[in-house]
C-alpha cells in the first residue's frame, strides 16, 4: 500500500510540474529573434507607449510585396474602469503590398486587476526608409473588454538579419 501511495504522489507531482511548465511556456509572448529580413525599429504611441521591432522580408524581387513579422513591448497608461496602468506585449505578422501595411497583432496585457489576451491590427504605409500608420487593439478578459488605439512609426535600420 505504501508503494502505491508513493507512486501516486510521484505521478501527481509529475503532472503538476508538467502542467506548470506547459502553461508558462505557452502563456508568454516571445520576442522575435533570428528572423530573416530587414530590421525596422520604432514606437507604438497613443494609449500605450511601446518599443516596436519589425522584420520585412521581400516575397519576390520583382514585386512590391513583403512578409512582416515582429514584436512590441510597452507600458499602458491608465485603463478605463479603474484597472490602473500596466504592460502590454505581443507579436506581429502580416504583409506589405504596394506600400500598404496590413499587420495582425496578438499578445497579452497585464494591469493591476489581472491580464487579458489582445488582438488587433496595424495599418499604414511603407517607403524606402520609413513606415507609419495607425493601430487598434481589443483586450478581452473575464472582467470584460477594452479597446486601445494610437499611431505607430518605424525606421529602417542599417542591419539586415539573415
C-alpha positions as CSV (number, residue, x, y, z in Angstrom):
1,X,0.0,0.0,0.0
2,X,2.9,2.4,0.8
3,X,4.4,1.7,-2.6
4,X,1.1,2.6,-4.4
5,X,0.8,5.8,-2.3
6,X,4.4,6.8,-3.2
7,X,3.8,6.1,-6.9
8,X,0.6,8.1,-6.8
9,X,2.4,11.1,-5.2
10,X,5.1,10.9,-7.7
11,X,2.6,10.8,-10.5
12,X,0.7,13.8,-9.2
13,X,4.0,15.7,-8.7
14,X,5.0,14.9,-12.3
15,X,1.6,16.1,-13.7
16,X,1.6,19.3,-11.7
17,X,5.1,20.2,-12.7
18,X,4.5,19.3,-16.3
19,X,1.3,21.4,-16.4
20,X,3.1,24.4,-14.9
21,X,5.9,24.0,-17.5
22,X,3.5,23.9,-20.4
23,X,1.3,26.7,-19.1
24,X,4.2,29.2,-18.5
25,X,5.8,28.1,-21.8
26,X,2.6,28.9,-23.8
27,X,1.5,31.9,-21.8
28,X,4.5,34.0,-22.5
29,X,4.9,36.0,-25.7
30,X,8.4,35.5,-27.0
31,X,10.3,38.3,-28.7
32,X,11.1,37.7,-32.3
33,X,14.7,36.6,-32.8
34,X,16.7,35.4,-35.7
35,X,14.0,36.4,-38.2
36,X,15.3,36.9,-41.7
37,X,14.8,40.2,-43.4
38,X,15.3,44.0,-42.9
39,X,15.1,45.2,-39.3
40,X,13.0,48.2,-38.6
41,X,12.6,49.8,-35.2
42,X,10.0,52.3,-33.9
43,X,7.3,53.0,-31.4
44,X,3.6,52.5,-30.8
45,X,2.1,55.7,-29.3
46,X,-1.3,56.8,-28.0
47,X,-2.9,54.7,-25.3
48,X,0.3,52.7,-24.9
49,X,3.9,53.6,-25.2
50,X,5.8,50.6,-26.7
51,X,9.0,49.8,-28.5
52,X,8.4,48.2,-31.8
53,X,10.6,45.8,-33.9
54,X,9.6,44.7,-37.3
55,X,11.3,42.5,-39.9
56,X,10.4,42.9,-43.6
57,X,11.2,40.0,-46.0
58,X,10.6,40.5,-49.7
59,X,8.4,37.8,-51.2
60,X,9.7,38.3,-54.7
61,X,12.4,40.7,-56.1
62,X,10.1,41.9,-58.9
63,X,7.0,42.5,-56.8
64,X,6.4,45.2,-54.1
65,X,5.3,42.6,-51.5
66,X,6.9,41.9,-48.1
67,X,6.2,39.5,-45.3
68,X,6.2,41.3,-41.9
69,X,7.0,39.7,-38.5
70,X,7.8,41.5,-35.3
71,X,7.1,42.2,-31.7
72,X,6.4,45.1,-29.3
73,X,6.6,45.6,-25.6
74,X,5.5,48.7,-23.6
75,X,3.6,50.5,-20.9
76,X,-0.2,51.0,-20.7
77,X,-1.2,54.3,-19.2
78,X,-4.5,54.5,-17.3
79,X,-7.1,52.0,-18.3
80,X,-10.8,52.9,-18.1
81,X,-12.8,51.2,-15.4
82,X,-10.2,51.7,-12.7
83,X,-7.9,48.9,-13.8
84,X,-4.8,51.1,-13.5
85,X,-1.6,51.0,-15.5
86,X,0.4,48.0,-16.7
87,X,2.2,46.4,-19.6
88,X,1.4,45.1,-23.0
89,X,3.4,42.9,-25.2
90,X,2.7,41.0,-28.4
91,X,3.8,39.7,-31.8
92,X,3.1,40.9,-35.3
93,X,2.5,39.2,-38.6
94,X,1.2,40.3,-41.9
95,X,2.3,41.8,-45.2
96,X,3.0,44.9,-47.1
97,X,1.6,45.1,-50.6
98,X,2.4,48.0,-52.9
99,X,3.4,50.2,-49.9
100,X,0.3,49.4,-47.8
101,X,1.0,47.8,-44.4
102,X,-1.6,45.3,-43.1
103,X,-0.4,43.5,-39.9
104,X,-2.2,41.4,-37.2
105,X,-1.4,41.8,-33.5
106,X,-1.6,39.1,-30.8
107,X,-0.4,39.2,-27.3
108,X,-1.2,39.9,-23.6
109,X,-2.0,43.0,-21.5
110,X,-1.3,42.9,-17.7
111,X,-2.8,45.5,-15.4
112,X,-3.3,45.8,-11.6
113,X,-6.5,43.7,-11.8
114,X,-5.2,40.9,-13.9
115,X,-4.3,40.0,-17.5
116,X,-6.1,39.9,-20.9
117,X,-5.4,38.5,-24.3
118,X,-5.1,41.1,-27.1
119,X,-5.8,41.0,-30.8
120,X,-5.7,43.9,-33.2
121,X,-4.4,45.4,-36.4
122,X,-1.7,47.8,-37.6
123,X,-2.3,49.6,-40.9
124,X,-0.2,52.2,-42.6
125,X,2.3,52.9,-45.4
126,X,5.9,51.9,-46.2
127,X,8.5,54.0,-48.0
128,X,12.2,53.1,-48.6
129,X,13.3,54.2,-45.1
130,X,10.1,54.9,-43.0
131,X,6.8,53.3,-42.2
132,X,3.9,54.8,-40.3
133,X,0.2,54.4,-39.6
134,X,-2.5,53.6,-37.0
135,X,-3.1,50.7,-34.7
136,X,-6.1,49.4,-32.7
137,X,-6.2,46.6,-30.1
138,X,-9.0,44.8,-28.3
139,X,-8.1,43.3,-24.9
140,X,-10.5,40.6,-23.6
141,X,-10.6,39.1,-20.2
142,X,-13.1,37.6,-17.8
143,X,-13.6,41.1,-16.5
144,X,-14.7,42.5,-19.9
145,X,-13.1,44.1,-22.9
146,X,-11.2,47.3,-23.5
147,X,-10.1,49.0,-26.8
148,X,-6.8,50.7,-27.3
149,X,-5.7,52.8,-30.3
150,X,-3.0,55.1,-31.5
151,X,-0.3,55.6,-34.1
152,X,2.9,53.8,-34.9
153,X,6.1,54.6,-36.8
154,X,9.3,52.7,-37.7
155,X,12.6,53.5,-39.4
156,X,14.7,51.1,-41.4
157,X,18.0,50.2,-39.7
158,X,21.3,49.6,-41.4
159,X,21.4,46.0,-40.3
160,X,19.7,43.2,-42.2
161,X,19.2,40.0,-40.2
162,X,20.0,36.8,-42.2
